[in-house]
């Protein structure tokens, strides 16, 4: 089978297309033929060597955190051959080899059968970057989000920003605000139905939130950007609001005015997937899958690349900052 692998940390050119043996299912596992893989910022962080060695497997590594595929060999898993599945295995591309390959073995608990109403690319787009599940778990499990509350999720083109906008709307948010770094992306987002997008090339985050909320601020900030936006994101909170740190695509450091926390009696939370029970994570995935099947939202796909162009796919995501998800397809070079 074909796979993408790197044997040393560095730039995109470390990603190499290699030939490997098709893995054999262990007892209880199924062999899945991958059809669509996901590309996320975490893949880039690990490849570049910015992840602690204690959190990743020794090199070499096959990247890829999630994928969609078809059960090719059921083994003793109990899953019928031909079943279309989403692959959710925790730690893929990090503590264990990932999904940027043509075949993966996995246990049934990490596989979710897909209904006919959900296409492979649709599902992969929802899985990419884990933005939808992050938003759902952070809002429902971490801060007990209630209908009528408002939310700011910067970075509308990214996984967390887009996922939060869709999820918060389904949870009954009164307003969902996001941002775009350039006018073209802001216009794309508005055309796609994201009504409240602050164009950061024309207006600051602080001023934009004040304008949209009549100076009140938002009840929840779900921040996957951080960096230079951190201070303004905290300042955007309403009294008694919650700030949730879920990522740092804009950088790990920012300047904070501590009075934005003290005077508003605001709360700050850190987020990781492993902070929730497996049952809660599983329930979140099934709820999101139901919403996708019911067409409650439509994740945006910016571009698809064949597996052989994985390096360019990763560069495109990290440097071009497209509006929507980037996917890897296994069905040819087109």
C-alpha positions as CSV (number, residue, x, y, z in Angstrom):
1,X,0.0,0.0,0.0
2,X,1.0,3.6,-0.4
3,X,1.6,5.8,2.6
4,X,3.0,9.2,3.6
5,X,5.8,9.0,6.2
6,X,8.6,11.1,7.7
7,X,11.7,9.9,9.3
8,X,13.0,13.3,10.7
9,X,11.4,16.5,11.7
10,X,11.6,19.6,9.5
11,X,9.8,21.2,6.6
12,X,7.0,19.9,4.3
13,X,9.7,18.2,2.2
14,X,10.2,15.6,5.0
15,X,6.9,14.0,3.9
16,X,7.6,11.1,1.6
17,X,5.4,8.8,-0.3
18,X,6.5,5.2,0.5
19,X,5.3,1.7,-0.1
20,X,4.4,-0.5,2.9
21,X,2.9,-3.8,3.6
22,X,-0.9,-3.8,4.2
23,X,-1.3,-4.2,8.0
24,X,-2.8,-7.4,9.4
25,X,-5.8,-7.0,11.8
26,X,-5.1,-8.1,15.3
27,X,-7.9,-10.1,17.1
28,X,-10.9,-7.8,17.4
29,X,-9.7,-5.3,14.8
30,X,-11.0,-4.6,11.2
31,X,-8.9,-3.7,8.2
32,X,-10.3,-0.4,6.7
33,X,-9.5,0.8,3.2
34,X,-9.2,4.6,3.5
35,X,-11.0,6.7,1.0
36,X,-10.6,10.3,2.4
37,X,-8.1,11.5,5.0
38,X,-8.0,14.8,6.9
39,X,-5.3,17.5,7.1
40,X,-5.0,19.5,10.3
41,X,-2.6,21.9,12.0
42,X,-1.7,19.2,14.5
43,X,-0.1,17.2,11.7
44,X,2.1,20.2,10.9
45,X,3.0,20.8,14.6
46,X,4.2,17.2,15.0
47,X,6.1,17.1,11.7
48,X,7.9,20.3,12.5
49,X,9.1,19.0,15.8
50,X,7.1,21.4,18.0
51,X,5.5,18.6,20.0
52,X,7.1,17.2,23.1
53,X,8.7,13.8,22.5
54,X,6.9,12.5,25.5
55,X,3.6,13.1,23.6
56,X,4.5,11.3,20.3
57,X,5.8,8.0,19.2
58,X,9.4,7.7,18.1
59,X,10.1,8.4,14.4
60,X,9.2,7.4,11.7
61,X,5.6,8.6,11.8
62,X,2.7,8.4,9.4
63,X,0.6,11.6,9.9
64,X,-3.2,11.9,9.8
65,X,-5.6,12.2,12.7
66,X,-8.9,11.0,11.2
67,X,-10.3,9.5,8.0
68,X,-13.3,7.9,6.3
69,X,-13.1,4.4,4.7
70,X,-14.7,1.1,4.0
71,X,-14.2,-2.1,6.0
72,X,-12.2,-4.4,3.7
73,X,-11.6,-7.3,6.1
74,X,-13.9,-7.6,9.1
75,X,-11.6,-10.0,11.0
76,X,-13.2,-10.7,14.3
77,X,-14.5,-7.1,14.8
78,X,-18.1,-7.9,14.1
79,X,-18.4,-5.2,11.5
80,X,-19.8,-6.3,8.2
81,X,-17.4,-6.0,5.2
82,X,-18.3,-3.1,3.0
83,X,-19.4,-0.9,5.9
84,X,-18.5,2.7,5.4
85,X,-16.9,4.1,8.6
86,X,-15.4,7.1,10.1
87,X,-12.0,6.5,11.8
88,X,-11.6,8.4,15.1
89,X,-8.7,6.6,16.8
90,X,-7.3,8.7,19.6
91,X,-3.7,9.7,19.1
92,X,-3.4,8.9,15.4
93,X,-0.5,10.7,13.8
94,X,0.9,11.4,17.2
95,X,1.2,8.5,19.7
96,X,0.5,6.0,16.9
97,X,0.7,6.0,13.1
98,X,-2.0,8.0,11.4
99,X,-4.4,7.8,8.4
100,X,-2.3,9.1,5.5
101,X,-2.2,5.6,4.0
102,X,-4.4,3.4,2.0
103,X,-5.2,0.9,4.7
104,X,-5.6,1.2,8.5
105,X,-6.4,-1.4,11.2
106,X,-8.7,-0.3,14.1
107,X,-10.9,-1.6,16.8
108,X,-14.7,-1.2,16.4
109,X,-15.0,1.4,19.3
110,X,-12.8,3.8,17.2
111,X,-15.0,3.3,14.1
112,X,-18.4,4.8,13.5
113,X,-20.6,3.3,10.7
114,X,-21.9,6.0,8.4
115,X,-25.5,6.4,7.1
116,X,-26.2,6.6,3.4
117,X,-27.2,10.3,3.8
118,X,-23.6,11.3,4.7
119,X,-20.9,11.3,2.0
120,X,-17.3,10.4,2.6
121,X,-16.1,13.9,1.9
122,X,-18.8,15.4,4.0
123,X,-17.8,13.3,7.0
124,X,-14.1,13.9,6.5
125,X,-14.7,17.6,6.4
126,X,-16.5,17.5,9.7
127,X,-13.7,15.4,11.2
128,X,-10.8,17.5,9.9
129,X,-9.1,19.4,12.7
130,X,-11.7,18.1,15.2
131,X,-13.4,21.5,15.2
132,X,-17.0,20.3,15.5
133,X,-16.4,17.8,18.3
134,X,-14.2,20.3,20.1
135,X,-16.9,23.0,19.9
136,X,-19.6,20.6,21.0
137,X,-17.7,19.1,24.0
138,X,-16.3,22.5,25.1
139,X,-19.7,24.2,25.0
140,X,-21.9,21.4,26.4
141,X,-19.5,19.6,28.8
142,X,-17.1,22.4,29.9
143,X,-19.3,25.5,30.3
144,X,-22.9,24.1,30.1
145,X,-23.9,26.3,27.2
146,X,-27.5,27.4,27.3
147,X,-29.8,28.7,24.5
148,X,-29.8,32.5,24.1
149,X,-26.1,32.9,25.0
150,X,-23.6,34.6,22.5
151,X,-20.3,33.2,21.4
152,X,-17.1,34.4,19.7
153,X,-15.0,31.8,17.8
154,X,-12.2,33.5,15.9
155,X,-11.0,32.2,12.6
156,X,-14.1,31.4,10.6
157,X,-12.1,29.5,7.9
158,X,-10.5,27.2,10.4
159,X,-11.8,24.0,11.9
160,X,-12.7,25.4,15.3
161,X,-14.1,28.7,14.0
162,X,-16.3,27.0,11.4
163,X,-17.3,24.1,13.7
164,X,-18.2,26.4,16.6
165,X,-20.3,28.6,14.3
166,X,-22.4,25.6,13.2
167,X,-22.5,23.9,16.5
168,X,-23.4,27.0,18.6
169,X,-26.2,27.8,16.2
170,X,-27.7,24.3,16.7
171,X,-27.4,24.7,20.5
172,X,-29.5,27.9,20.3
173,X,-26.9,30.6,20.4
174,X,-28.4,34.1,20.1
175,X,-25.3,35.3,18.1
176,X,-22.2,33.6,16.7
177,X,-19.3,35.9,15.9
178,X,-16.1,35.0,14.1
179,X,-13.2,36.7,12.3
180,X,-11.3,36.6,9.0
181,X,-7.8,37.9,8.4
182,X,-8.6,39.3,5.0
183,X,-11.6,40.8,3.2
184,X,-11.8,38.0,0.6
185,X,-12.2,35.4,3.3
186,X,-14.7,37.5,5.2
187,X,-16.8,37.8,2.0
188,X,-16.6,34.1,1.4
189,X,-17.8,33.4,4.9
190,X,-20.7,35.7,4.6
191,X,-21.7,34.2,1.3
192,X,-21.7,30.8,3.0
193,X,-24.1,32.0,5.6
194,X,-21.9,33.1,8.4
195,X,-23.5,36.5,9.2
196,X,-21.3,38.0,11.8
197,X,-17.7,37.9,10.6
198,X,-15.3,40.7,11.6
199,X,-12.8,41.6,8.9
200,X,-9.6,42.0,10.8
201,X,-8.0,43.8,7.9
202,X,-10.5,46.6,8.4
203,X,-11.5,46.5,12.1
204,X,-10.0,45.3,15.4
205,X,-11.6,42.3,17.1
206,X,-12.3,44.4,20.2
207,X,-14.1,47.1,18.1
208,X,-16.0,44.5,16.0
209,X,-17.4,42.7,19.0
210,X,-18.4,45.9,20.7
211,X,-20.2,47.0,17.5
212,X,-22.1,43.7,17.0
213,X,-23.1,43.3,20.7
214,X,-23.9,47.0,21.4
215,X,-20.9,47.1,23.8
216,X,-22.1,44.2,25.9
217,X,-19.6,41.6,24.8
218,X,-20.1,37.8,24.3
219,X,-20.9,35.1,26.9
220,X,-18.4,32.6,25.6
221,X,-15.1,32.8,23.7
222,X,-14.0,29.6,22.1
223,X,-10.4,30.4,21.0
224,X,-8.4,28.2,18.6
225,X,-6.3,31.2,17.4
226,X,-4.8,32.9,20.5
227,X,-1.5,34.7,19.8
228,X,-2.0,38.4,19.1
229,X,-5.8,38.0,19.4
230,X,-5.7,36.7,22.9
231,X,-5.9,40.1,24.7
232,X,-8.8,41.3,22.5
233,X,-10.6,38.0,22.8
234,X,-10.6,38.2,26.6
235,X,-11.6,41.8,26.4
236,X,-14.6,40.8,24.3
237,X,-16.2,38.8,27.2
238,X,-19.4,40.0,28.8
239,X,-19.7,40.1,32.6
240,X,-19.4,36.5,34.0
241,X,-18.3,35.2,30.6
242,X,-16.2,32.1,29.9
243,X,-13.0,32.0,27.8
244,X,-12.0,28.5,26.5
245,X,-8.5,27.9,25.1
246,X,-8.6,25.1,22.5
247,X,-5.7,25.9,20.2
248,X,-3.0,28.4,19.2
249,X,-2.8,28.6,15.4
250,X,-1.9,32.3,15.9
251,X,0.8,31.6,18.5
252,X,1.2,30.5,22.1
253,X,1.9,33.9,23.6
254,X,-0.3,37.0,23.9
255,X,-0.7,40.1,26.1
256,X,-3.6,40.1,28.6
257,X,-5.1,42.9,30.7
258,X,-5.9,41.1,33.9
259,X,-8.7,43.5,34.7
260,X,-10.6,42.0,31.8
261,X,-10.9,38.9,34.0
262,X,-11.2,40.6,37.4
263,X,-13.7,43.3,36.7
264,X,-15.9,40.9,34.7
265,X,-15.5,38.0,37.1
266,X,-14.7,36.0,34.0
267,X,-13.5,32.4,33.9
268,X,-10.7,30.8,31.8
269,X,-10.7,27.1,30.8
270,X,-8.1,24.9,29.1
271,X,-9.4,22.2,26.8
272,X,-8.2,18.7,25.8
273,X,-10.1,15.7,24.4
274,X,-8.9,13.4,27.1
275,X,-10.5,15.5,29.9
276,X,-13.9,13.9,29.0
277,X,-15.2,10.4,29.6
278,X,-15.2,8.1,26.6
279,X,-19.0,7.9,26.8
280,X,-19.3,11.7,26.5
281,X,-17.0,11.8,23.4
282,X,-18.9,9.0,21.8
283,X,-22.2,10.7,22.4
284,X,-20.9,13.9,20.9
285,X,-19.8,12.2,17.8
286,X,-23.2,10.5,17.3
287,X,-25.1,13.8,17.9
288,X,-22.9,15.6,15.3
289,X,-23.3,12.7,12.8
290,X,-27.1,12.9,13.2
291,X,-27.0,16.6,12.6
292,X,-24.9,16.1,9.5
293,X,-27.3,13.4,8.2
294,X,-30.2,15.7,8.8
295,X,-28.3,18.5,6.9
296,X,-28.4,20.9,9.8
297,X,-25.1,22.2,8.6
298,X,-22.6,21.7,5.7
299,X,-18.9,21.7,6.4
300,X,-17.0,23.6,3.7
301,X,-14.3,21.8,1.7
302,X,-11.7,24.3,0.4
303,X,-9.6,21.8,-1.6
304,X,-8.8,18.1,-2.1
305,X,-5.3,16.7,-2.9
306,X,-4.3,13.2,-3.9
307,X,-2.2,11.3,-1.3
308,X,1.0,11.8,-3.3
309,X,0.6,15.6,-2.9
310,X,0.3,15.5,0.9
311,X,3.2,18.0,1.4
312,X,1.5,20.6,-0.8
313,X,-1.8,19.9,1.1
314,X,-0.2,20.6,4.4
315,X,1.5,23.8,3.1
316,X,-1.7,25.0,1.6
317,X,-3.5,24.6,4.9
318,X,-0.8,26.3,7.0
319,X,0.3,29.1,4.7
320,X,-2.6,29.9,2.4
321,X,-5.1,29.7,5.2
322,X,-8.0,28.7,3.0
323,X,-11.7,29.0,3.9
324,X,-12.7,25.5,4.7
325,X,-11.2,22.0,5.2
326,X,-8.3,20.4,3.3
327,X,-8.6,16.7,2.5
328,X,-6.5,13.9,1.1
329,X,-8.1,11.5,-1.4
330,X,-6.9,7.9,-2.1
331,X,-8.9,7.4,-5.3
332,X,-6.3,8.5,-7.9
333,X,-4.2,11.5,-8.7
334,X,-7.0,13.9,-9.8
